[in-house]
Amino acid sequence: MLGRTLCGVPIRRVIRMVWVLIAVCTLSALPWMMYEFKKADFSVHYQAWFMAGIFVILAVSVSVYEVAMHLEYYNCPKLQIRVVRILWMVPIYAVDSWLCLRFKDASFYIDPVRECYEAFVIYNFYMYLVGYLEDEYGDVASYFSTKEQVQHIWPVNKWIRPWSMGDVFFWETKRGVLSYVIARPLMAAISVAANIAGVYCEGEFKLHCVYPYVTFVNNCSQMWALYCLVLLYEATNKELAPIRPLPKFIAIKAVVFLTFWQSLLIDIAAETNLIHPAEWSTYDTGDVAAGLQNFLICLEMFAAALGHAYAFPPRDYMDPCRPPAGFMNNIKAMFDVGDVMTDVSGLVHGTIQETQDNIRSQLSQLQIKTGLKAGENAALPT
């Protein structure tokens, strides 16, 4: 469909030109519309919802177009299924934030969708990089086992030995990423249950509250997953050079890191009374801080959508010798998450097996030491 022509011009180019025209006109008219809203004495809440909604529509349209293009030219399923999942990050972030902005009382139950998908995106980006390496070099564990040892970054190198290049390196980095995929939904479920039970206490760092423990686990698992991605990039950046990995890293990490630190700065500003509710508003300080975060994310996702379109262009997979199959024929591929379930199951079983092996090894060493000590005592003269 998108590969067809209209008067000799590819339909995809016509769609892009129309979108650019609409986007330019909309953004140009936005200041005038906001002025008219203010003159008509519209509520600031409605103004924020409207402006955020405009940016959400623009961001979602970019991402949906890019997804459709990848499914239209679905010539490398192993990689493009990862790309499609990554591209859905912007619509999910944007729509989730707009809904939280519009329905603030339900935001606690809406936000986990965005947070869980963030973990899913990090996992898919890792598998995208590994998938490319497998296509180019076959058995990546064997190939990289001959490469120079990659050292841990400070301060991790102070308490963890380097992972041996090869099977151990890829197993540990994959486990670090998948651990976040498991931890994030689990913590979200615990948060919802704790909130219903009245012991979550969001924003309060007290021993009897669940919030600080969930926050600690989420932050640690997220930072460890991102660290594993950085370590993978450091080990494979030369081999990944043909697919321009740096813009892809930036496009994903910018969304994850900037939204996190932005939220942290807004919370600090709220705690120090730099952000406070207006007298006419029914919002308290926490509501204002959360609303500001969601409003900014709605605006920022427009830039993120353009960044993702640049980092993951469909043209990388277009083959003139292979006519497009049509995105409707490939759309079902988006809903197949069997690979994720297989990887998570493999991680759980592999970790259990590794733990059992370590316990057996420790018990064996303990028995040897006990036997040697008993022999030494028996040899002593009475």
Buried (B, 14 or more C-beta within 10 A) or exposed (E): EBBEEEEEEEEBEBBBEEBEEEBEEBEEEBEEBBEEBEEEEEEBBEBBBBBBBBBBBBBBBBBBBBBBBBBBBBBBEEBBBBBBBBBBBBBBBBBBBBBBBBEBEEBBBBBBBBBBBBBBBBBBBBBBBBBBBBEEEEEBBEBBBEBEEBEBEEEEEEEEEBBEBBBEBBBBBBBBBBBBBBBBBBBBEBBBEBBEEEEBBBBEEEEEBBBBBBBEBBEEBBEBBBBBBEBBBEBBEEBBEEBBBEBBBEBBBBBBEBBBEBBEEBBEBBEEEEBBBEEEBEBEBBBBBBBBBBBBBBBBBBBBBBBBBEBBBBEBBBEEEEEBBBBEEBBEBBEEEEBBEEBBEBBEEBBEEEEEEEEEEEEEEEEEEEEEEEEEEEEEEE
